Amino acid sequence: MLQYDVQSASVAAGQTDAAVFAGPARIKGILVGIPSGGGTLTLKNGSAGTTVFSFVAPAAAQSLNISVPGDGIRCTNGIYATTPSGMTVTVFYG
């Protein structure tokens, strides 16, 4: 079983390939602030890398907590987020 400290970082609304954490890490959980118009959140392995997580949010203002099972989603080149207008995200990683 992997043991490591879990940290978090937030990304503001309307960002493209914003660094959550620039080093190797595993995504453990995600907290999304969804605007009334919805939108799509994407998380990538590296700023120009492969999308490792994509979430299409419904058009209903709310907060949503997403738990990632197992040891999380591995990002060897850092975690980078793209958020639409009005959507914020906090990523928990370790």
Steps between C-alpha positions, in 0.01 A plus 500: 500500500631843406534751780559869432383840612194638325511866398259724314507789255221708351459634147288805426225515239580551133853353500672302225766243595557659841755320719347323798834338583801500265661177623404133489189430708181297526158665493311378807184711494336799334265769630321688221308827533252478214341816356134516397602456135701181563810429291784252456794458736813326371813389684814412304827318559727790405401840361479370143453138602229240494164565663475267800166625634208678334172594663198655327308686769124549477352847465414535870699706750642267765815358657602143428756285680655226283700222667758320289518127579809292566835675500369790292575619147874508433642812336873466439531845335295704745129573536352776283138619498274673251189660648219674314364841594349493849632153595764456771680184603702381798714194431621273779825325407788309652 
